[in-house]
Amino acid sequence: MKRGAVLLAAALTACGGAPAPDTARQAPASTARVEQGALFSTVSLNGTLTRRARSDGSPYTAINQARGIYTRLPEVGAKVDCGDVLYRVDDNPVRLLCGTVPAYRDLNTGDRGKDVRQLNRNLRVRGNVFTVKTKAALKRLQRGKGRLDLDDAVFLPSPIRITKLSGKLGAPARPGAPVAQATSDTLEVQVELEPSQQRQVKRGDSARITLPDNTSVDGTVDRLGRVARTPEGADHATIPASIRLDEPEQARGLDEAPVRVEVTTTGVKDALSVPVTALVGRSGGGFAVEVVRDRRRRELVAVQLGLFDTASGRVEVEGALKAGDEVVVPSL
């Protein structure tokens, strides 16, 4: 059941649960104002504050292409930037270069393509052609070597933070074998969307994230997974989603921490609203609110319902109401 429906059920229960007659009542126990302004609908989620990786939450994998013996490997937790040495085979450096196209061929003067474009981007050279400028920049990076052999580099989408090592120092390095797993060093929140939430949450939605110390930070829905999966212990499939922190430094020092997320999915800029608890059922069907007129006279006013603001507990209404009217709500 949606949260708005739960609030509505609670309101009707609080008001006695039975339809109310369209006549004046006795003096109300308490009242609340009809307000005009913005309303928002939110989806509440449990999430995990972690490091950005693939859209499904899985880590990046560094695939080795060199032959020889691993003579240097990074430590778990180490950060490796674009252009830095990731590891060494036979004491020859294998560098991390940033890009989404995996290394699949040797690159030399005259070659062109997407892989050349991303190499040039790492070297701060324009274009998708391996030119003399590419060669000169590679010589500076590799201390004299003006081409990029297949086993010289590993391409991953961003600077990384090592999470797991597959290669072992002193062990043979085999082409095509994973050497390490990694994430980026950027914090994000990962959540799982239930089937009922998958049409509501979309990329670009604003989010409010409550950290373990009860402080809150703002975020934005950044990536939505395309493949449903069934988490361990669950009985139904969910879709993974990632939320980017607007100011990641506000959560610095936290990793793999549980958080609470409120995603704002829809909104109206200017609407009349009443507390959900002010709603009563009409004898002929539909809903109404009891309005206090001239501080004494009371009447039921039929209303049509719009957006439920689940965070504030209010609902958009249309009817013979105006901002500032007083409506009856149950006594606390």
Disulfide bonds with the S-S distance in Angstrom:
Cys82-Cys98 1.82
